[in-house]
Amino acid sequence: MKNVELEIEGDILTIKVDLSKTFGQSASGKSIVIATSEGNQALPGREEKIGLNVYRKQS
């Protein structure tokens, strides 16, 4: 994962992303990647999975 912090307390998942960071252009070149789970990832010690992309439109 890039720029993603996960915290699980009981049945509550908290996701933290630093919106000031970037990781370059998306594959299509239409947006700037801020954070990604890089596909679906298992949550530690859980059955659930997470798939996350945070991006903004290329200016």
N, C-alpha and C positions, 0 to 999 in steps of 0.2 A: 504494500500500500504506500501511496505517496501523499504526504501531508494529511493523514487521517489518524486521529487518536480515538480509540474505542474504549469505553468503560461500561462494564456490566455490573449492576447492583441489583441482586434479586432478579426480577423480570424486566428491569428497565435498562435499555441500551442508550448510552449518551455518546454522541459523535461530535468530535471537535475538529474543525478545519480552520487553518489560518488563511483568511481571505486575502492577505497581502502577498502571499507567495504565488508563483506561477511556474509551470514546467514546460513552457513552449506551446507550440501549436498542436491542435488535434490532428489526427490522421487525415481528415478532410481539408484541413487548413482554414476552416471557417470559424474556429473558436480557439480560445486560449485555455489550456488545462490548468485548473487551480488545485484540484485534488482528485484522486482516483483510487478505487480498491483494486484496479487492474483485473477486472472480471469479478465473477462471483467467488467470494471467500467464506469459508466456514467461520463462525464466531467461536472463539476459544471455549471449549467445554460445553458447547451447545449444539443442538441439531440444526438451528437456523443458519442461514447464509445471508451475506450482505453483498449487494452490487451497487456501487456508488460512483457517480461522476459529478464533479462540480466544475463548471466552466462559465466563461463569459464570451460574448460575441466579439470576434476580431474587429478592431476599429480601423 
